[in-house]
Amino acid sequence: MTQAIELQSVTRRFRNDNALEDVTLTVPDGAICGLLGRNGAGKTTVMSLISGQDRPTTGQVLVDGEDPFENEAVLSRISFVRDNQRYPDDYFLHHVLSIAPEFAPSWDGELAAELVEGFRLPRKPAIRKFSRGQLSAVAIVLGLASRAPVTLLDEPYLGLDATARGLFHDLLLRDLGRHPRTLLLSTHLIDESDSLFDHVVLMDRGRVVLRAEAEEARRLAMCVSGVADAVQAFCADYPVLRSHSIGGLRTSTITGRLDDDARSRAATLGVQLKGASLQDLAVAYGSGDSLQDSSKEGISA
Amino acid sequence: MFTGDSPIYQQLAARIADDIVAGTYAEDAAVPSSNDFATFLHMNPATAGKALNVLVEQGVLYKKRGVGMFVAPGARSQLLKQRRADFPQQFVHPLIREARAVGIEPPELAQMIKEEYIP
């Protein structure tokens, strides 16, 4: 499978801080990839690099095999709207919609109109007076209607109501079915978007801690809960990513396959066992008490 | 909609198989496309495609190139046979484990099943 997006050992340094450190990731052509991680993990920096709005300090960024920086041919194939995108003060919605096609050769006005209506975006007031949810909706209109072969959606859910989130999923999947493209989507609402992804990249403090096919990632870890002693006995043979105790009860997220062996041990010890969801994994890696060794190396599958 | 217990594509394949057994999709009738399932269930299109392909490999569905996926002749009886074969493991074992745990003896259990079965 060819790679739509490729980052090879990318480091991005701002003054003395490494926003990204040795980041390597790939997104195959046509994939829907979730970019997960806590605030400050480096997700928006990754998207800025992919969209050619920034350059790596060291390492290489490739989109369709080419460096996107100041590369007009590649940039015309990328759509990226930042989560904190600013618009000129006197801009109304119609200004944005009329200027968008100039940046997006595959722009679809009908889809844009359908999204605007579904999100109930107002013609007035000026965009600078829009609420957080309305700004997110504008970003989604631009992201989807541009039909860019490589579409980057940065926190598209911020402030969106439940109806709008459902509408976003509906129209995203419908339009992707008709016009396949590569999608990289960053989000904190992991449970809600979980089933959309076929690939996931999990970042923490500027590093990639996990990259895998989503189906594979969901089988990498499990959550054990029950009486503390029994949970600790169960976890003895596994690397523990995160533990959480209240009173005599304990829940641990551990790496390892939820197989028949694990099930029968759990039954013997009287602990509850479930596969870790992507959200469980993100929480475990983001909680800071994960194994230093394994998080430095990262795991991939 | 989907649980974390088994891969999503397996859960969707199982759901389609259940619908075939229930008669929702008749033999030689079309099943929805992977994009239809993806949009309807808010899931990844490639994952939905994988579920359909699993059923093709099992001979439950067949492909017509450029047209779609269809229920294979004999799919329903094949699936019914499979479900009967899975019945002890899926339903009888857990039932007996729970009966043992709460101290229900076989005659009492048999009586309960009989009463439930014949309303």
Interface residues (C-beta under 8 A of the other chain):
Chain A: G30 A31 I32 G166 H169 D170 L173 R174 L176 G177 R178 S195 L196 F197 D198 A214 E215 R218 R219 K274 G275 A276 S277
Chain B: M1 F2 G4 D5 P7 I8 Y9 N35 A38 T39 L41 H42 M43 N44 P45 A46 T47
